[in-house]
Amino acid sequence: MGRTLVSLVGLVFICCHESIIEAKKGATVEVKGAKHNAKYRDPKQPIEVRIKELLGKMTLEEKVCQMAQLERQNLTAEIVKNYFIGSILSGGGSPPRKNANVKEWVDMVNNFQQGALATRLGIPMIYGIDAVHGHNNVVNATIFPHNVGLGVTRDPLLIKKIGAATALEVRATGIPYAFAPYIAVCRDPRWGRCYESYSEDHVIVQEMTQIIEGLQGEVKNDMKGMPYVNGKTKVAGCAKHYVGDGGTVKGINENNTVVDQEGVFGIHMPAYLNSLEKGVATAMASYSSINGVKMHANRDLLTSFLKEKLGFKGFIISDWEGIDRITYPPHSNYTDSVQASILAGVDMVMVPYNYTEFINVLLDLVKNNVIPMS
């Protein structure tokens, strides 16, 4: 669990350090009634120093709550404050109200953020939204063609410009995190999400990962392979859905991908390697399975390969109620689902509603030494 929090807190500092500064000027924080110097609030300090100090101040409960991502509906700033929530999303693009304008989006995000900044340690939450082909959930935003239309352009520089335009409009609504790009390789046209794939050819999909540099900014040479967000006009990206969701049997959505090693690493994995080189900040696990193993519970591919072999330093987020679907019927053994997903390497869980259940289950698993603090 320690590695998980390093990834989550590190990305918060990359995306939201201005919020930390604006929340409480100066470098002190109230902890148990005593004033302490707080290096983690100081943007001039190295990120590693800030993370180490902050993790040392956090309770187990605070660490667990930082791993939860909640849907904005029925959520209040008070809940964010009281439960130390780490992340919020607009599921399916849920707006503050129908046809909400930019100011209403900004006001909504800021309201939630004030709840996060009012917590004991004042850690900003990170707000995420789907913005795969433009900020399509916001009235008057620029909408671009679906990925299948962008892939046929064979123009990575154009895709990069589209990423930059999308990032600018997402940040204009106060949101620093976009669940994009979608880099599935569609291998069966019967799959209902083929239009979200750039191509059936992994080489073309690899070329289209240039969108990451538009979304996040061009990674510096000394930051290669590290999560990277270059300034207030950029957003954290999310390579999804890891991995093999475009190769399911008969094209059935969220189904099993039956494939040999050559298929996994020669067809479905290459675009993720390109994404890591470009500093993609996060990756989202797929609902689908690889040879019968649910990706949300696949430690070999989430941890052993992505984190350890490739050295991915960002965080892995679940899909919407993704850990629930480890079992069938979904949510039929939630304790096992939480245990399997966290041990496999999922760092943040898109809960998105039953947050008290997730928090209590994970706390019990850690306190009973089923999931180690490390």
Summary of the structure (lengths in Angstrom):
residues: 374
radius of gyration: 19.6
end to end distance: 5.1
largest distance: 62.1
contacts: 1317
relative contact order: 0.12
helix: 46%
strand: 13%
